[in-house]
Amino acid sequence: MISYDNKIILAPMVRIGTLPMRLLALRYGADIVYTEELIDWKFLRSKRKYNAILHTVDYVDQTDGTIVFRTCCEEKEKVVLQLGTSDVSRALKVAQIVQSDVAAIDINMGCPKEFSIKGGMGVALLAKPDKAYNILSTLVNNLSIPVTCKIRILDTKEETLKVVNYLVSSGIKAIAIHGRTRDERPQHAVHTDVIKYVAERVSIPVIANGGSKEIEKYNDILKFKDITGCTSVMIARAAEWNCSIFRKEGLLPMDSVIKDYLKLAVDYDNSPSNTKYCIQNILRDLQETPRGRQFLECQTLDQICAIWDLQEYCKEKQSCHQKLGIQGRWQVSPDELEPPQKKQKSIDTDLSDVIQKKVSSNY
C-alpha cells in the first residue's frame, strides 16, 4: 500500500499531469505522482478499456471518444487520482470504478478557479466542512485503497487546524496543504508557518505544497520540507517548468527534458494539443524566440518532434501504432462508442448540480 512518509510528489496540475509527464517525473525520481484534477461527471460518462496496443488502461469518454484518464503498469503503485467532485454519490461511484487502477484517491479541496467554485468543488468544499467530511468518510469506508485530500489554508492557523482535524477524523491517510488562502495566487508568499503549525499538531502525514518560487534545485525541496515541518513535499510549478527537479543528481538542460518528455508523448500517443501545452510551460519566455515561434505553429506530434530532431523516432512509433490498429488520435472508432444515456430528472437536483453539469461538460 502506498506510503506518504518522506516522499517527493508531483502535484496535480490541470493539463500537465497526464501520463507522459507523470512517467517522466517518476523516472526522474518522484516517489508519487498525482493526476490532473479529473471531474466526476467525465468518468461517469466514460468506459474503461484495456488498450492492447499501448498496454494502457484507458477511460474513454463515450460522447466524443477522447481519453479521460490513461494509466499503465509502470505507475500503478504510485499514481494518485485526484477527483473533482461536490457530490458523495458521484464521488463513490467513480472511486469504486477506478480503484483497481490507481494507488489512492485524492479529493480536491484546494482549487480556487472559478469553474471549480461554481460547481461546488475545490476550495468551495472547505466552506462546507460537513459535506467534505461526508465525501471523505464515505470513500474511506467503501474503498480498498487509501483516501486523501488537498486543501488551501484558511484565514488563520487556528481555523486551518480546526478544519484539518475534522477532515483527518474521517480516516484519510494523508492531507496536502497548499500554503496560500483561497484568494491568494502564486505571486503571494507561501505561509510556511501555517503549514508547520498544522503539521506539528495532526496525527497523519502532512504534505507541504506551494513552495515553487523558492525551489530551483533538488536540495531546495528538502529545505522546504524542513521549514514546513512536513512529512513530504508536493511540487507543482517547479516540476512543470523543469521536471528534472526530482533528480538528486541535479537539473537537466531544458532541451533534454523536452526530448525525454516527447518520447513518452509519442510512446503513449498523447494528444498533440496536450503535448504542445506541456512544452509551452517548459519553454515559457522562450516561446518568443525564432524556434519558439516555429514550435507554436506546430499542429501535430511529428511537427513538434521535428524541432527537437525526433522526427524519425516519432515516424517509426506512429507507423508501428498504426500497423497494430490504432484508430487515429484517440484509439477508438465511432462505432465503438455507446449512445449517450438519456438524462433522468431527479427530484433532488439543485442549482449546484445543474451548474456542475454545465461546468464539467465545458471543462
Residue, then its C-alpha position, 0 to 999 in steps of 0.5 A: m500500500i502506498s506510503y506518504d512518509n518522506k516522499i517527493i510528489l508531483a502535484p496535480m496540475v490541470r493539463i500537465g499531469t497526464l501520463p507522459m509527464r507523470l512517467l517522466a517525473l517518476r523516472y526522474g525520481a518522484d516517489i508519487v505522482y498525482t493526476e490532473e484534477l479529473i471531474d466526476w461527471k467525465f468518468l461517469r460518462s466514460k468506459r474503461k478499456y484495456n488498450a492492447i496496443l499501448h498496454t494502457v488502461d484507458y477511460v474513454d469518454q463515450t460522447d466524443g471518444t477522447i481519453v479521460f484518464r490513461t494509466c499503465c503498469e509502470e505507475k500503478e503503485k504510485v499514481v494518485l487520482q485526484l477527483g473533482t467532485s461536490d457530490v458523495s454519490r458521484a464521488l463513490k461511484v467513480a472511486q469504486i470504478v477506478q480503484s483497481d487502477v490507481a494507488a489512492i484517491d485524492i479529493n480536491m479541496g484546494c482549487p480556487k478557479e472559478f469553474s471549480i467554485k461554481g460547481g461546488m468543488g475545490v476550495a468551495l468544499l472547505a466552506k462546507p466542512d460537513k459535506a467534505y467530511n461526508i465525501l471523505s468518510t464515505l470513500v474511506n469506508n467503501l474503498s480498498i485503497p487509501v483516501t486523501c485530500k488537498i486543501r488551501i489554508l484558511d484565514t488563520k492557523e487556528e481555523t486551518l487546524k480546526v478544519v484539518n482535524y475534522l477532515v483527518s477524523s474521517g480516516i484519510k491517510a494523508i492531507a496536502i496543504h497548499g500554503r496560500t488562502r483561497d484568494e491568494r495566487p502564486q505571486h503571494a508568499v507561501h505561509t510556511d508557518v501555517i503549514k508547520y503549525v498544522a503539521e506539528r499538531v495532526s496525527i497523519p502525514v502532512i504534505a507541504n505544497g506551494g513552495s515553487k518560487e523558492i525551489e530551483k534545485y533538488n536540495d531546495i525541496l528538502k529545505f522546504k520540507d524542513i521549514t514546513g515541518c512536513t512529512s513530504v513535499m508536493i511540487a507543482r510549478a517547479a516540476e512543470w517548468n523543469c521536471s528534472i527537479f526530482r533528480k538528486e543528481g541535479l537539473l537537466p538542460m531544458d532541451s533534454v527534458i523536452k526530448d525525454y518528455l516527447k518520447l513518452a508523448v509519442d510512446y503513449d500517443n498523447s494528444p498533440s494539443n496536450t503535448k504542445y501545452c506541456i512544452q509551452n510551460i517548459l519553454r515559457d519566455l522562450q516561446e518568443t524566440p525564432r524556434g519558439r515561434q516555429f514550435l507554436e505553429c506546430q499542429t501535430l506530434d511529428q511537427i513538434c518532434a521535428i524541432w527537437d530532431l525526433q522526427e524519425y523516432c516519432k515516424e517509426k512509433q506512429s507507423c508501428h501504432q498504426k500497423l497494430g490498429i490504432q484508430g487515429r488520435w484517440q484509439v477508438s472508432p465511432d462505432e465503438l462508442e455507446p449512445p449517450q444515456k438519456k438524462q433522468k430528472s431527479i427530484d433532488t437536483d439543485l442549482s449546484d448540480v445543474i451548474q456542475k453539469k454545465v461546468s464539467s461538460n465545458y471543462 
